[in-house]
Amino acid sequence: MHRWPDITIGDHHPEGGFEEVCSTASMEPGILVHGLAVQGVPPSGKSSELLGMFGISAKHIIVAMKCMLTN
């Protein structure tokens, strides 16, 4: 039986809780970690535009997951 990966996604900066979770999880055998996070200070704009601008849109998440699952 195929087991699907557990996925955690957050739309924030890497510093703080997100960074801690990734760091801790990456030390466990069998857990793959790939971080997509907001880099820099976001300008004003529509959510969909900002998600795309910072590489954390649904499209970016799908690409990252496909890369992780094929490697």
MOKA-V569428 format. One line per field, one symbol per residue. ss: DSSP state (H for helix, E for strand, L for the rest). A space follows every 10 residues. Layout:
BEGIN
ss=???
END
This chain:
BEGIN
ss=LLLLLLLLLL LLELLLHHHH HHHHHHLLLL LLLLLLLELL LLLLLLHHHH HHHLLLLHHH HHHHHHHHHH L
END
